[in-house]
Amino acid sequence: SLREQVVLSMLKPPGARVDPRHVVRVGDTWEVLRCAVIYGANASGKSNLVNALSTFRGLVTDGVRPEMALPAQPFLLDGVHDTQPTRFELEVLLDGRRHSYGLEFTREKVVREWLYRAGDDAEEMLFTRGPDAAGEATVITLGEAVTADPTRRQFLSFVATGTRDNQPFLTECGERKAAELTPVLQWLRGNPTVLLPQALYPGLTRWLADDETRAWVEAKLGAWDTGVAGIELQQEPLAEGLEADEPREVRRDAGGVWQRRVRFRHGPAGSPTLSWSEESDGTRRLMHLLPVLRDAATHDPAPALFVIDELDRSLHTTLTRRFVEAFLEGCAHAHSQAQLIFTTHDTNLLNGRLLPPASIWFVEKNHAGATQLYALSEFPDAQVDHLLEHLEDGYLQGRFGAIPFIASRDQLAWRLPRDAA
């Protein structure tokens, strides 16, 4: 559903009043937001934004085989853009310096690619990739800032010459150990951690095998009133017929092939345990979200990005709010540079206190069915300030768009509550 370029910026808007716990400071120059929440009607494109991040990361970190098509998914509703290149661009701060990496591709080949880095006085070009003067062949040009070593430049030129049309040059640099060009690739190999509504947290069972981590999870589940008193890992011979969404770790030793499964205990030690499928949907959802809190609070100093689609899936609104609060508290306590982007339909988070207006985004489809992304901070300050204590009401009555209009515009007219008049 993405046709025109959309931009999600985590930079704190100039002049925005933001509580320090919502800001990550990088050196003396940069202030980036800790969280971004994205609201929108069903089928507006929220999940497409998350899937775009996941697709971009997967392409750059894994590449494609020579016979494979690139994962281009163009806008399909106008009959014009189905042959146009798909474009991604990422800006990330690494070691206090802004890096900008971009990629344009069709299903057949990479059309353009570029990597820039902020220098002392100006932006430095590390490499560019694009059509030659005749518009026929693709040329990769190395910048002077990459390295002054002639031997290394010769090696990088060799890597560039050997890069296939359907392979990102940055991916090829990673495979050929071209360290001069891979800091962004190294970051992408661990970021973003994307959690879809029904996705498993990678390595959940192995993560729970650590006694200290498991005790922390048990404490959180108890404090959040799930009824779970303990988590146990059960080892048994590998069997068929397990549910696809059940986390498990498969191990092989001299005795055969074993699987380790998660069991939930609701009583004292020795009580019967429940299997994954017997536990509630809400508790299972928390089991995939809690590693985000643990990882964010222990990820210092490396920056980490977590992206969650439908954070509120199977969760009571109190738990959704508590999760965001716990993320902010954990990061502040550990001085972590972790960031969280999530989509949700839970409007109770729009209370003017949990998240600042600068962290609130909306997705809406235009008349052509194309997804548009815009921030609450783009609205006039006077309007936002006037509604700050009533953002939920304002959003639900259509003041910011990005809702399903299932009533007439007259019925959706905005009226201030009496106590705020």
N, C-alpha and C positions, 0 to 999 in steps of 0.2 A: 504493500500500500504506500510505499515511499516513492514519490515522484521528484519533487524539488528537494534541494538540500535542506536538512534539518540539523540544528546544532544544539547539543546539550553541553553547556559550560558550567564547570564547577568553580570557576573563579568568583570570589565575592564581588557583587556589583559595587561600583564606586559609591561611597556614601551610605551604603546599607548598614542599618543598625542590627548587628548580629552578636549574640552572646558568644563569649570566647570558647565555650565548649563546642560550638558548631563550626569552628574554624581551625584548619590546620595551617600553621605558619611554617613556611619554607624559607629559611634565611631571613634577610631583611627586606625582601622584595615581594614575595608571593603570599597571598592569603587565599586559600582554597576552602571550599565548603566541605564539611564532614559528610553531609547527607544530601540526597536529592530524592524527592518522592514525586511520582508521576501519576496523575489522575486522568481519567478519560472514560467515555462510554464503552460498552462492549463493542468489539470489532472496530475500534478507532485506530488501532495500531500500536498499542502499548507493548504487546508481546513481540511485535515485529521489531521494535527498537532493541529489545533484549536479544532476540534471535540474530539481529544484525551484528551486535557486539560479539556474540558467540561464533558466528560464521567468520567474521574478520579474524578473530584470534585463531580459530582452527586452521584457516587457510595459511596464515603467516607462520604459525608454529609447526604445522605438519606438512604443508605443501601438498602437491598432488602428483600422482604417478604420470608418466609420459602420455598414457592413453586416456587419462581422465579429463572430464570437462571441469572447468572452474565453476564455483558455486554462485554464479550470477543469477539473481532473481529479480528481474526488472519489473517496473510498474506495468500492469497488464490491462488496465481498464480503458485506455484510449487508443490502442492500436498503433501508437507512435513510438513509445519508449521501450517496446519489447526487444528492440535491437540495440538500444543505447547501453553504454558501459555502466556498470555498477561502480560507485565511488565511495571509498572510506578514507577518513583521515583521523588520526589520533594525535593529540598533544598531551605529553606527559612530562612531569618534572622529575628528573633523575639527577641526583647529586647537586640539586639546586639549579640545574640548567634545563631550560625548556627544549624538548625534542619534538619535532613535528614529522610524522611519518604518514605517507599517503599512498593509495593504491587505486588504480582504475583498471577494470578488466571486463571482458565479455566472457562467454562460456568457452571461447576458443583460445584466448591469449590475454596476457597482461598488456594493456595499452599504455599506461603511464605509471610511474612509481617514483617516489622522491623521499629524501630524508634530509632534514635541516636541523641545525642545533644552534641555540643562542650563544653567540660569542661575547667577547668583552665589549665590543662597540657595535656590532652588527650581527645579523643572522649568517651562519656559515652553512654553505651547501656541502653536504657530505657525498650525496650522489643524486642523479636524476636519471630517469629512463623515459624515453618517448620516441616518436617517429623521427626518422632522419629528414634531411631537407627535402627529399623527394616524396616523403610521406609513405615510404614503402617498408623499409626495415626498421626495427626497433634498436635504438642505440642507448647504452648505459654509459653515462659520463661521470667520472669520479671528480670530486671537488678537491681543491688544494688543502682543505682543512683535515682531510682524512689522515694523511701521513706524508712526511717529507722524505721518508726512506724509499729510495728508488727500487730496491728489491721488493719491498712490500707492495708498492704501487704496481709493479709488474705482476706480482701474484694476484692482486685484486683485479687487475685488468684481465688476467687469465680466467678468474672465476666469473667475471662479467661475460666474457665471450662464451663460456660454457653453460650459461644459464638458459634453460629452455624458454620458449615463448609462453608456455602455460605455467611457469614457475616464478613466484616472487623472487627478486634478486636478494632480498633480505633473508629469505628462507635458505637460499643457496649459500649465502655467507655463513649462516649458522652451521650448515652441513660441512662446509669447507674450513671451519675454524678461523674465519676471518674476524678476529676479535675487535678490530677497529670499528666495525659497523654493526656490532650486535648488542649493545646495551639495551636498546628498545626491544629487540627480540627476546633477550633474557627476561625482561620485565613481562612480556606477553606470555611467556611460558608458565608463569604463575598467576597471571591476571588477565581479565577478571575471573574470579570464581563465580560462575553463573549457576543459579539454582532456579530451575523451572518448577511450575506448580506440583508436578508429580515426579520430579527428578530426585535421585539419591545424592546425598553429599558424598563426594569421592572418598572411598576408603573409610566409610563410617565404622565398620566392624573392627578394622585394624586400629582406628583412632581410639575406640572404646577399650582396646586391650590394655592400655596404659592405666594402672590402678589409680593414679592421681586424677587423671582426666575423667575416669568413670565415676569417681567419688564426687567430682565437681558437677557432672551431669545429674547424678542422683540428688544432690543438694538443690539444684535448680528445679528439677521436676517436682520435688517436694515443696519448695517455696512457692511454686506457681500452681499448686493445688490440682495436680493431675491424678493424685492417688497412688502414684508409683513410689514405692519405698526402696526399690533396688533394681539394678540392671545386672543381668548375668549373661555370660557368653557360654553357649553350649556347643561342645564339639561332638560330632557324630559322623558316621560314614556318609559319603556323598550320595544323595538320593535324587530321583527325578520328581517332577511335579511341584517344585517350589514356585511361589508366586513371583512374577517378574519384578515387582517393586520391593521385594524383601532383600535387605542388605545381607550379604554373607561373604565370608572369606574362604576360599578353597585352598587347601594345603595338601601337599603330597609328601609322604615319607615312606620308610621301609614297610610300614604296616598297611599302606594303601592310600586312598584319596579321601580326605576329610573335609568337612565344611564346618565353619564356626558361625553360629546363628545367635541373634539377640533374643533374650527372654526378659520379661518384665515381671517383677515381684511386687505385689500389692500388700503384703503382710510382712511379718518378721522373718528373719533368716530361717530357711527350711520350709517356708510356705510354698504352695503350688505356684508355678509361674505361667504367664500367658505368652503365647507365640506372637510374632509380629502381626499376623492377620487377625489375632484375637484382641489386640490392643486398639484403642480408639484412634480415629483419624487425626484428631487434634494432637495427641501425644506423638504419633508417628511423624506428623509435620514438624513438631518441635525438635524431634531427634535429628532432623536434617538442618534445622536452623541454629541449634545451640553451638555446633562447631564454628559458626561464623563469629559468635560472641567470644568464644575461647581463642580462636585464631587472631581476631582483631586486637585483643588485649595482650597478645604475646608476640605480635608481628613487628615490634619496634627493632631497628629503625627503618627497615625496608618498607616502602609504601605498598599497601595492599588494597585492592578494589574488589568489593563484593556486590554482585548484581542479583537481585531476587525478584522474580516475576510472581505477582499475586502473593505478597507477603502475608496477607490476612487469610489465605486459603486454609479452611478448617479451624481457624483460631477465633476465640472470643475477642471482641474489640479490646478488652482490658489486657489480654495477653499480647496483642499486636502492639499496643502502646508501650507495654512494659518491655517488649523486645527492643524497640527503638531507644527507650530510655537506658536500658542496660548496655546497648552498643555505645551510646554516648558516654556513659559513666565509665565503662571499661577502657575505652580509648583514652579518656582524660586521665585516668588513674595510671595507665601504662605509658603515657606520652606517646601513644601510637599515631602513625600517620595513615591509618586505615580509613577508607571511605566506603560508604554504602549508598547504592542507588537501588530503589525498589519501586514497583508498581503496586497499586492497591485500589480497592473500591471503598475502603474504610474511611468514611468522612469524619469520624470522631477524632482523627488525628489533626484535623483542621481546627484547632482550638486557639491558635494564636500564641501558644506557649511552648508546645512540644517542638515544633519546627518553625524556623523563621520564614517570612515570606520569600526570602531569597532562595530557599531550598525547595519551593513548591513549583511544580511544572504541570502543564496540561497538554493533552493530546486530543486533537479533534480532526475529523475528516471534512474537507471542503466539498463544494458542490460536485466536483469531479471524482470524489471518492479517494482523494490523496490525503495522506496523513500530514498534519501540521503540528509542530511542537512549539510551545511558547511558555514563558515563565510568568509567574505572578508578579515578579519585579518589573515586568514590562508595562504593567498598568500604572496609571498616575498615582503618585505617592499619596495624594489626598484621598483618593478612593480606597486604597488599601488600608491606610491608617484609620479611616472612618469605619471600616468593616473588620478591623483586626480582631476584635473580640467575638465576631459573628461570621468568621470565614466559612464555617460549615453551612450556615443558613444561606449566605450569599452564593456559595457554589451550587447548592441544591436548587436554588431558585434561578440559576442561569446567569448570574452576574459575570462569570468568568468563562462561560461556554463549557465545552468538554463534558456535557452530560447528554443522556438520551432525552430528547424533547418528546415526551409522551402526552403532553397537554398543550393547550393553546398558549400563545405568548401572553395573553392577558392574564391567564391563570398563574403564569410564572412571574408576574410583576413583583418587584422587590418592595418589601415594607419593613421598616425597622421595628424591632420589638418595642413595646411601650416603655420598658425601663431604660432603653437606649435612645429614646426620642429626645 
